[in-house]
Amino acid sequence: MVERIEDLNLPNAVITRLIKEGLPDSANVSKEARAAIARAASVFVIFLTSTSTALARKQNHKTITATNILDALKQLEFESFVEPLTKDLEAYRKVVKDKKDKGKKDTSATENGEKEAEPEAT
């Protein structure tokens, strides 16, 4: 388990980047506010993970899935997150599938003798 409570915090660089992306360039955020946002984000992630784990266990699963997380968001009344996350998940799965298909295509091309021409021995 975790030895120190600080080990549960998200990296400060990640929090700072997320804050900057969400605010106009002219906005400034104090160090205290960044710390509060970091702590809130960590608590949210822990709460979501805990709820997702409980849902997975109800289905006798040991591993949480994207579906468990989406269901947990609904259960925790964060329904507004579900649609955009579902779209992002579908896009991610498509990218992974395309990479996998490309890898299979490259592998089958070399297996079918479509290798680069080898220099002839003289």
Beta strands, then each sheet from edge to edge (+ up, - down):
end
